[in-house]
Structures are given as structure tokens and as C-alpha cells.
Amino acid sequence: MLELHTGLIAWTIIIFVLLLLILRKVAWKPIVGALEERTKLIKDSLEKAEAAQRAAENARAEYEAMMAKASKEAQELIARGRKAAEGIRDEIVAKAQVESEQLRQRTIREIDLARQKALEEIKHTAAQLSVDIAGKIIGRSLVAKDHQELIRQALREMQFTGSEPN
């Protein structure tokens, strides 16, 4: 059934080799060239992708550095703002304390002046009453010279009694 024909086998081998040579010249080089070009294209794409990835990583690192710097600057601005506010607050408090002390001193002076004025008025009234009483006791009206002397004497006596502690 199956018979081997040597002539047919020889012609098949010859045709196969010729077809291989023709394909090698005509088809093999373009196929290999296309495969090499495709390989090169894939390799270039991978290199570009890696470069893009590196660039993205660099950009992300720069972005993170800028964000850290901006955050640090913001913190510094906040700290400076707080420090300035504290300085202004301290200045306002110090000014208020000075004004309060000045007001207190002025009030003390006014009280002292009012007290001295009241004491002078009391002394004057007491002296006048003393002169009136003395005039009634003596039974005669005093002349101006006598009047002045009695006032001085009464004032001296009041100063001695006014300086005693209570």
C-alpha cells in the first residue's frame, strides 16, 4: 500500500529546499526584520516607560519636598504670628498696668489734697469757733490783732493734736 517512490521523494526534497531558499531570500529577511523592528519598538517603549516612571517619581519627590517646605513655612508664619500677637498682648498689658498705676497715683494725690483741704477747713472753722467762744467768754469783741493771734495759737494746738496717732 504505501510504497515509497524515490523519485517523488527526491523531487519533494529538492522542491522543499528550493522553497526554503526562496522563502529565505524573499520572506525570511522581512519576517526577521519585522520581528527585530518589533523587538526594538518594544524595547524603546519599555525604556520610555521606565524613563516616564523615573520622571514621575522625581516629580512626586519634588512635590513632596515642596509640600514639606510649604508646610514648614506655614508653621513658621503661624509661629511668627503667635509671637507677634503675644508681643502686642504683653505691650497692651504693660501699657494698661502703667495707666492703672498712674490713675491710682493720681487718685491718691486727689484724696490727699481733698483730705488736706478738709483739714484746713476744719482748722479754720475750729479757730473761728474758738475765737467766737473766747469772745463770748471774755465778754468783749476782739480786735483784729487779737483775733489773728488766737487763730495762730489754735492752729498750733490742732497741729499737735492732729499728728497724734489714733
C-alpha positions in Angstrom: 0.0 0.0 0.0 2.3 2.5 0.9 5.0 2.4 -1.5 8.0 4.6 -1.4 8.8 6.3 -4.6 12.4 7.5 -4.6 11.9 9.9 -7.4 9.0 11.5 -5.7 10.9 11.8 -2.5 13.9 13.3 -4.3 11.7 15.9 -6.1 9.9 16.7 -2.8 13.2 17.3 -1.1 14.5 19.4 -3.9 11.3 21.5 -4.1 11.4 21.8 -0.3 15.0 23.1 -0.3 14.3 25.4 -3.2 11.2 26.7 -1.5 13.3 27.2 1.7 15.9 29.2 -0.2 13.3 31.3 -1.9 11.5 31.9 1.3 14.8 32.7 3.0 15.5 35.3 0.4 12.0 36.7 0.0 10.2 36.1 3.2 12.7 35.2 5.9 14.6 38.5 5.9 11.4 40.7 6.0 9.9 38.5 8.8 13.1 38.6 10.8 13.4 42.3 10.1 9.9 42.9 11.2 10.5 40.8 14.4 13.7 42.8 15.1 11.9 46.1 14.5 9.0 45.0 16.7 11.6 43.9 19.4 13.3 47.3 19.1 10.0 49.1 19.3 9.0 47.1 22.4 12.4 47.7 24.0 12.2 51.5 23.2 8.7 51.6 24.7 9.9 49.9 27.8 12.8 52.4 28.1 10.4 55.3 27.6 8.0 53.8 30.2 10.9 53.4 32.7 12.0 57.0 32.0 8.5 58.2 32.4 8.2 56.3 35.7 11.5 57.8 36.9 10.3 61.3 35.9 7.0 60.7 37.7 8.9 59.5 40.8 11.2 62.6 40.6 8.2 64.9 40.2 6.4 63.2 43.1 9.6 63.6 45.3 9.8 67.3 44.2 6.1 67.7 45.0 6.5 66.1 48.4 9.6 68.3 49.1 7.6 71.4 48.1 4.7 70.4 50.2 7.0 69.8 53.2 8.7 73.2 52.6 5.3 74.9 52.3 4.1 73.2 55.5 7.2 74.3 57.3 6.8 77.9 56.0 3.2 77.9 57.1 4.2 76.6 60.6 6.9 79.4 60.8 4.3 82.0 59.7 1.9 80.8 62.3 4.7 80.8 65.0 5.7 84.3 64.0 2.1 85.4 64.1 1.6 84.0 67.5 4.8 85.6 68.8 3.8 88.9 67.4 0.3 88.6 68.9 1.9 87.7 72.3 4.2 90.7 72.0 1.3 93.0 71.3 -0.7 91.5 74.1 2.2 91.9 76.5 2.6 95.5 75.3 -1.1 96.2 75.8 -1.0 94.6 79.3 2.1 96.6 80.3 0.5 99.8 79.0 -2.7 99.1 80.9 -0.7 98.4 84.1 1.2 101.7 83.7 -2.1 103.6 83.1 -3.7 101.9 86.1 -0.7 102.8 88.3 -0.9 106.4 87.0 -4.6 106.5 87.7 -4.0 105.1 91.2 -1.3 107.6 92.0 -3.5 110.5 90.7 -6.4 109.3 92.8 -4.2 109.0 95.9 -2.9 112.6 95.3 -6.5 113.9 94.8 -7.6 112.1 98.0 -4.6 113.6 99.9 -5.4 117.1 98.6 -9.1 116.7 99.5 -8.1 115.5 103.0 -5.7 118.4 103.5 -8.3 120.9 102.2 -10.8 119.4 104.6 -8.4 119.5 107.5 -7.5 123.2 106.7 -11.2 124.0 106.6 -11.8 122.2 109.9 -8.9 124.0 111.4 -10.2 127.3 110.1 -13.7 126.6 111.4 -12.4 125.4 114.7 -10.3 128.6 115.0 -13.3 130.7 114.2 -15.4 128.9 116.7 -12.6 129.2 119.3 -12.4 133.0 118.7 -16.2 133.3 118.9 -16.3 131.3 122.1 -13.3 133.2 123.6 -15.0 136.4 122.7 -18.2 135.3 124.5 -16.2 134.2 127.5 -14.2 137.3 127.7 -17.3 139.3 127.0 -15.9 141.6 124.6 -15.1 141.7 120.9 -11.5 141.0 120.0 -9.6 143.4 117.8 -8.2 142.0 114.6 -4.7 141.6 116.1 -6.0 139.6 119.0 -8.1 137.6 116.6 -5.1 136.7 114.4 -3.1 135.6 117.5 -5.8 133.4 118.8 -6.2 131.7 115.4 -2.5 131.0 115.2 -2.4 129.6 118.6 -5.5 127.4 117.9 -3.9 126.1 114.7 -0.7 125.2 116.5 -2.6 123.3 119.1 -4.6 121.5 116.4 -1.4 120.5 114.5 0.0 118.9 117.6 -3.3 117.0 118.3 -3.8 116.2 114.5 -0.4 114.5 114.2 -1.0 112.1 117.1 -1.9 108.5 116.1 -5.5 107.4 116.8 
